[in-house]
Amino acid sequence: MVNFTFLKILLANKKRGLNRLQIDCNFKMQLGFLFIFLFMGYSSVAQNKINTENNQFFKVISFGEKIDFGSIDSSISWTISNSKNNSSTALLGNEINDYVFEETGEYEIHFQENRIHNEEECNHPMFEERFRIKVEGVKLSFDFSKIQFSEKLTKGRNYSDLIITVPAKITTKDNSVTKLPAPGMSVAGIGVLLTAQPVEKEIIISNKIQLLKYKVSGMINEETYVMFDFYDFNNQVQTYNLPQIIK
């Protein structure tokens, strides 16, 4: 004789198990999307917006740089192709993190996952099968050890002409670029209502260290730590955290 109560319990447990598996899979997907979102370095308060052309690329970097894709399983294979010099490189797993994009231009990355998934694993790939990287011929790095503020930051004061000065080294590939629009900067923190604009709208590129200046306006309403996001020419962020709390 069939025990219908027992069958109902089995079916209910199976349904709950499938629902849980679906939830776990969706949760992993959401974590993956969150990782990619953070990895790309977007900011809702950014004053430097990525232009329409660069939106088609997975990432835009400068020559001589690497990209950290995170921890990659050894079963994953990569093929990196550069249409400019018709070159192709095959890599496995984490080897992609050590690859240096020396030449400028557009690279096509072919991602292939060779691992066999079981029923309990989420089958969504980490990356698109094919995506593109753009490598620009200009590199910008800030020296935050020598950053200067024309006035001390304090809570409740309304600033209109605070000047932040930071030394920067600008390097070009084969001296291919002579001038560029000044990159932007944004300020963040609890109760921070500060906006920043470059003092000089255009940068004449030379081989020496240059002083980039930003005019800051607004006020800080609460005791807080302040973070300054400086953007390079590829809209990637280099962050300076003010060590002291604003009172």
C-alpha positions as CSV (number, residue, x, y, z in Angstrom):
1,M,0.0,0.0,0.0
2,V,1.3,3.4,-1.0
3,N,2.1,5.8,1.9
4,F,0.7,9.1,0.4
5,T,1.8,11.1,3.4
6,F,5.4,10.0,2.9
7,L,5.2,10.9,-0.9
8,K,3.8,14.3,-0.1
9,I,6.8,15.0,2.2
10,L,9.3,13.8,-0.4
11,L,7.7,16.0,-3.1
12,A,7.6,19.0,-0.7
13,N,11.3,18.5,0.2
14,K,12.2,18.2,-3.4
15,K,10.4,21.4,-4.3
16,R,12.1,23.2,-1.4
17,G,15.4,21.9,-2.5
18,L,14.9,23.1,-6.1
19,N,13.8,26.5,-4.9
20,R,16.8,26.7,-2.6
21,L,19.1,25.7,-5.5
22,Q,17.5,28.4,-7.7
23,I,17.9,31.0,-4.9
24,D,21.6,30.0,-4.4
25,C,22.2,30.3,-8.1
26,N,20.5,33.6,-8.3
27,F,22.5,34.9,-5.3
28,K,25.7,33.8,-6.9
29,M,24.7,35.6,-10.1
30,Q,24.0,38.8,-8.1
31,L,27.3,38.5,-6.4
32,G,29.0,38.1,-9.8
33,F,27.2,41.2,-11.1
34,L,28.2,43.2,-8.0
35,F,31.8,42.1,-8.4
36,I,31.9,43.2,-12.1
37,F,30.2,46.5,-11.1
38,L,32.9,47.2,-8.5
39,F,35.6,45.9,-10.7
40,M,34.8,48.4,-13.4
41,G,35.1,51.2,-11.0
42,Y,32.0,53.1,-11.8
43,S,30.8,55.9,-9.3
44,S,27.4,57.6,-9.2
45,V,29.1,60.8,-8.1
46,A,31.8,60.7,-10.8
47,Q,32.4,64.0,-12.6
48,N,34.3,62.3,-15.3
49,K,31.8,60.3,-17.3
50,I,32.8,57.5,-19.6
51,N,32.1,58.6,-23.1
52,T,29.8,56.7,-25.5
53,E,32.7,55.2,-27.4
54,N,34.3,53.6,-24.3
55,N,31.0,52.0,-23.1
56,Q,31.5,49.2,-25.7
57,F,34.6,48.0,-23.8
58,F,34.8,45.7,-20.8
59,K,37.6,47.9,-19.4
60,V,39.8,50.8,-20.6
61,I,43.4,50.9,-19.3
62,S,46.7,52.5,-20.1
63,F,49.6,50.8,-21.8
64,G,51.9,48.6,-19.6
65,E,49.1,47.8,-17.1
66,K,47.5,44.5,-16.0
67,I,43.9,43.7,-15.1
68,D,43.0,41.7,-12.0
69,F,40.1,39.4,-12.9
70,G,40.1,37.8,-9.4
71,S,40.6,34.2,-8.6
72,I,40.2,32.1,-11.8
73,D,39.8,28.3,-11.9
74,S,42.6,26.5,-13.7
75,S,40.1,24.9,-16.1
76,I,39.4,28.2,-17.7
77,S,41.3,29.1,-20.9
78,W,41.8,32.6,-22.4
79,T,42.9,33.8,-25.8
80,I,44.0,37.4,-26.1
81,S,44.1,38.9,-29.6
82,N,45.4,42.3,-30.7
83,S,44.2,43.3,-34.1
84,K,46.8,46.1,-34.4
85,N,49.8,43.7,-34.7
86,N,47.8,40.5,-35.5
87,S,49.1,38.8,-32.3
88,S,47.4,36.1,-30.2
89,T,48.3,34.7,-26.7
90,A,46.8,31.6,-25.0
91,L,46.6,31.6,-21.2
92,L,45.1,29.3,-18.5
93,G,43.4,30.2,-15.2
94,N,45.1,33.0,-13.2
95,E,47.7,33.6,-15.8
96,I,45.4,36.3,-17.2
97,N,46.1,38.4,-14.1
98,D,49.8,38.6,-14.9
99,Y,49.4,39.5,-18.6
100,V,50.7,43.0,-19.3
101,F,49.0,45.0,-22.1
102,E,52.1,46.6,-23.5
103,E,50.7,47.8,-26.9
104,T,48.0,50.3,-27.4
105,G,44.8,49.5,-29.3
106,E,41.9,47.1,-29.0
107,Y,42.2,43.6,-27.6
108,E,39.6,40.8,-28.0
109,I,39.4,38.4,-25.0
110,H,38.0,34.9,-25.6
111,F,36.8,33.3,-22.4
112,Q,36.2,29.5,-22.3
113,E,35.2,27.5,-19.3
114,N,36.1,23.8,-19.6
115,R,34.9,22.7,-16.2
116,I,32.1,20.2,-15.9
117,H,29.3,21.5,-13.6
118,N,27.2,19.3,-11.4
119,E,23.5,19.8,-10.7
120,E,24.2,21.7,-7.4
121,E,26.4,24.4,-9.0
122,C,25.4,27.6,-10.7
123,N,26.0,27.2,-14.4
124,H,26.3,30.9,-15.2
125,P,29.8,31.8,-16.6
126,M,31.9,34.5,-14.9
127,F,32.4,36.5,-18.1
128,E,31.0,36.9,-21.6
129,E,32.5,34.4,-24.1
130,R,34.0,37.4,-26.0
131,F,34.7,40.9,-24.8
132,R,37.0,43.7,-25.6
133,I,39.7,45.7,-23.7
134,K,40.9,49.1,-24.9
135,V,44.5,50.2,-24.2
136,E,45.2,53.9,-24.3
137,G,48.6,55.6,-25.0
138,V,48.5,57.8,-21.9
139,K,49.2,56.9,-18.3
140,L,48.5,59.1,-15.2
141,S,49.6,58.4,-11.6
142,F,49.1,60.7,-8.6
143,D,51.6,61.2,-5.8
144,F,49.3,61.5,-2.8
145,S,52.3,61.7,-0.4
146,K,52.7,65.4,-1.5
147,I,49.0,66.4,-1.7
148,Q,48.3,69.9,-0.4
149,F,45.2,71.8,0.8
150,S,45.0,75.6,0.7
151,E,42.8,75.5,3.8
152,K,42.0,73.1,6.6
153,L,38.8,71.2,6.3
154,T,36.4,71.7,9.1
155,K,32.7,70.8,9.8
156,G,30.1,73.5,9.1
157,R,32.2,75.8,7.0
158,N,31.0,76.8,3.6
159,Y,34.0,76.6,1.1
160,S,34.0,78.4,-2.2
161,D,37.7,78.5,-3.2
162,L,39.5,75.7,-1.4
163,I,42.3,74.5,-3.7
164,I,43.7,70.9,-3.6
165,T,47.0,70.4,-5.3
166,V,48.5,67.0,-6.1
167,P,51.6,66.1,-8.1
168,A,51.0,63.8,-11.1
169,K,53.2,62.0,-13.5
170,I,51.8,61.7,-17.1
171,T,53.5,59.3,-19.4
172,T,52.7,58.8,-23.1
173,K,53.4,56.0,-25.5
174,D,55.9,57.3,-28.2
175,N,55.0,60.9,-27.3
176,S,51.7,60.4,-29.3
177,V,49.7,62.9,-27.2
178,T,50.5,66.5,-26.4
179,K,47.4,67.8,-24.6
180,L,44.3,66.4,-22.9
181,P,41.2,67.6,-21.1
182,A,41.9,67.7,-17.3
183,P,40.6,64.7,-15.4
184,G,38.0,65.2,-12.7
185,M,37.8,64.6,-9.0
186,S,35.0,63.8,-6.6
187,V,34.6,63.9,-2.8
188,A,32.7,61.5,-0.6
189,G,31.9,61.0,3.1
190,I,29.0,61.1,5.5
191,G,27.4,64.6,5.4
192,V,29.9,65.7,2.8
193,L,28.5,68.1,0.2
194,L,31.6,69.1,-1.6
195,T,32.0,69.5,-5.4
196,A,35.3,69.8,-7.2
197,Q,36.4,71.2,-10.6
198,P,39.9,71.2,-12.3
199,V,41.4,74.7,-12.1
200,E,42.9,74.2,-15.6
201,K,40.5,72.7,-18.1
202,E,43.3,71.4,-20.3
203,I,46.7,69.8,-19.6
204,I,49.8,70.4,-21.7
205,I,51.7,67.1,-21.4
206,S,55.4,67.2,-20.6
207,N,57.9,64.7,-19.3
208,K,58.2,66.3,-15.9
209,I,56.0,66.0,-12.8
210,Q,53.0,68.3,-13.1
211,L,50.9,69.9,-10.4
212,L,47.1,69.3,-10.9
213,K,44.9,71.7,-9.1
214,Y,41.2,71.3,-8.1
215,K,38.8,74.0,-6.8
216,V,36.5,72.6,-4.1
217,S,33.2,74.2,-3.1
218,G,30.5,73.3,-0.5
219,M,30.5,72.2,3.1
220,I,30.8,69.2,5.5
221,N,27.8,68.8,7.8
222,E,28.9,66.0,10.1
223,E,32.0,64.6,11.8
224,T,33.3,62.2,9.2
225,Y,36.3,60.8,7.3
226,V,36.6,62.2,3.7
227,M,37.6,60.3,0.6
228,F,38.9,61.9,-2.6
229,D,38.5,60.1,-5.9
230,F,40.9,61.3,-8.5
231,Y,40.2,60.1,-12.1
232,D,42.7,59.3,-14.7
233,F,42.3,59.8,-18.5
234,N,40.5,56.4,-18.7
235,N,38.0,57.3,-16.0
236,Q,39.7,54.8,-13.6
237,V,39.8,56.0,-9.9
238,Q,42.9,56.6,-7.7
239,T,41.7,57.3,-4.2
240,Y,43.2,59.4,-1.4
241,N,41.7,58.9,2.1
242,L,42.2,61.9,4.4
243,P,43.8,60.3,7.5
244,Q,42.2,62.6,10.1
245,I,38.5,62.9,10.9
246,I,36.8,66.2,10.1
247,K,35.5,67.9,13.2
